[in-house]
Amino acid sequence: MSCRPARPARAWPVCLRDIIAERGWPPLIWTRTDGYKFCSNPAELQAYEVAIIREKLTEIRRFITGAVAPHAVLQSKGRWIKHLNTQLSSVESTLDVISDYIDA
C-alpha cells in the first residue's frame, strides 16, 4: 500500500492505521498519557472507541444545528433536506446510544 497524504503531518496516523489493518496488527490508539501506541487491551480499546464516538457525535450535532436545521427552515418542503434530516437524526441517535454504552 502506498500512502501519500496531502497533509503528511496530520495524515500519517490514518495511513499507518490502514497499513496496520492490512497486516492484522493490534489497533493503534492515542491517549494523553502514552501518545500513540499499539493496544490489545479490551478496556483501553473500548475507552478509546467511546471517546472517538463522542467526538463524532458532537461533530454531527454541530453540523445539524449549524447547517441542516437552518437549511430545513429555509426549505422545509425540500425532499433532500427531509431525507438528510431523517438520516442524520438516525445517525445521531445511534451514536448517542453507543456513546452511553458501558461494558459491565
C-alpha positions as a Python dict, from the first residue, in 0.01 Angstrom:
ca = {
    (1, 'M'): (0, 0, 0),
    (2, 'S'): (128, 343, -91),
    (3, 'C'): (18, 627, 127),
    (4, 'R'): (96, 981, 16),
    (5, 'P'): (-131, 1217, 206),
    (6, 'A'): (-181, 1579, 103),
    (7, 'R'): (-104, 1686, 462),
    (8, 'P'): (161, 1441, 580),
    (9, 'A'): (198, 1568, 936),
    (10, 'R'): (-172, 1534, 1008),
    (11, 'A'): (-249, 1229, 799),
    (12, 'W'): (29, 985, 887),
    (13, 'P'): (-178, 814, 1161),
    (14, 'V'): (-455, 750, 908),
    (15, 'C'): (-212, 594, 661),
    (16, 'L'): (-47, 397, 938),
    (17, 'R'): (-386, 266, 1055),
    (18, 'D'): (-458, 144, 701),
    (19, 'I'): (-128, -44, 694),
    (20, 'I'): (-185, -185, 1043),
    (21, 'A'): (-530, -314, 947),
    (22, 'E'): (-394, -460, 626),
    (23, 'R'): (-127, -652, 816),
    (24, 'G'): (-351, -763, 1105),
    (25, 'W'): (-154, -581, 1375),
    (26, 'P'): (-315, -461, 1701),
    (27, 'P'): (-502, -130, 1672),
    (28, 'L'): (-314, 198, 1705),
    (29, 'I'): (-474, 427, 1962),
    (30, 'W'): (-383, 763, 2113),
    (31, 'T'): (-405, 855, 2481),
    (32, 'R'): (-296, 1169, 2663),
    (33, 'T'): (-80, 960, 2890),
    (34, 'D'): (103, 748, 2634),
    (35, 'G'): (50, 921, 2300),
    (36, 'Y'): (24, 674, 2011),
    (37, 'K'): (56, 307, 2097),
    (38, 'F'): (-46, -36, 1980),
    (39, 'C'): (-317, -176, 2202),
    (40, 'S'): (-483, -512, 2253),
    (41, 'N'): (-639, -442, 2594),
    (42, 'P'): (-1020, -460, 2551),
    (43, 'A'): (-1093, -200, 2821),
    (44, 'E'): (-849, 52, 2671),
    (45, 'L'): (-980, -12, 2320),
    (46, 'Q'): (-1340, 41, 2432),
    (47, 'A'): (-1249, 363, 2615),
    (48, 'Y'): (-1073, 490, 2301),
    (49, 'E'): (-1363, 390, 2075),
    (50, 'V'): (-1622, 556, 2300),
    (51, 'A'): (-1413, 874, 2310),
    (52, 'I'): (-1398, 882, 1929),
    (53, 'I'): (-1773, 814, 1903),
    (54, 'R'): (-1841, 1104, 2142),
    (55, 'E'): (-1626, 1333, 1924),
    (56, 'K'): (-1817, 1229, 1611),
    (57, 'L'): (-2149, 1275, 1792),
    (58, 'T'): (-2050, 1631, 1881),
    (59, 'E'): (-1949, 1697, 1518),
    (60, 'I'): (-2279, 1560, 1386),
    (61, 'R'): (-2482, 1763, 1638),
    (62, 'R'): (-2298, 2082, 1545),
    (63, 'F'): (-2350, 2010, 1175),
    (64, 'I'): (-2722, 1955, 1234),
    (65, 'T'): (-2771, 2270, 1441),
    (66, 'G'): (-2534, 2487, 1235),
    (67, 'A'): (-2624, 2386, 880),
    (68, 'V'): (-2901, 2132, 843),
    (69, 'A'): (-3158, 2289, 1079),
    (70, 'P'): (-3125, 2637, 925),
    (71, 'H'): (-3150, 2481, 578),
    (72, 'A'): (-3466, 2297, 687),
    (73, 'V'): (-3619, 2626, 799),
    (74, 'L'): (-3545, 2786, 462),
    (75, 'Q'): (-3661, 2490, 254),
    (76, 'S'): (-3898, 2293, 477),
    (77, 'K'): (-4066, 2105, 191),
    (78, 'G'): (-3750, 2002, 7),
    (79, 'R'): (-3703, 1630, -46),
    (80, 'W'): (-3328, 1647, 4),
    (81, 'I'): (-3339, 1829, 337),
    (82, 'K'): (-3611, 1599, 470),
    (83, 'H'): (-3406, 1295, 372),
    (84, 'L'): (-3085, 1443, 515),
    (85, 'N'): (-3254, 1538, 840),
    (86, 'T'): (-3404, 1190, 880),
    (87, 'Q'): (-3075, 1015, 811),
    (88, 'L'): (-2868, 1242, 1035),
    (89, 'S'): (-3121, 1206, 1317),
    (90, 'S'): (-3080, 830, 1286),
    (91, 'V'): (-2700, 859, 1295),
    (92, 'E'): (-2719, 1094, 1592),
    (93, 'S'): (-2946, 856, 1781),
    (94, 'T'): (-2721, 556, 1711),
    (95, 'L'): (-2404, 739, 1815),
    (96, 'D'): (-2580, 863, 2129),
    (97, 'V'): (-2669, 507, 2230),
    (98, 'I'): (-2315, 385, 2161),
    (99, 'S'): (-2153, 676, 2347),
    (100, 'D'): (-2351, 594, 2662),
    (101, 'Y'): (-2267, 224, 2648),
    (102, 'I'): (-2059, 97, 2937),
    (103, 'D'): (-1938, -261, 2933),
    (104, 'A'): (-2035, -402, 3272),
}
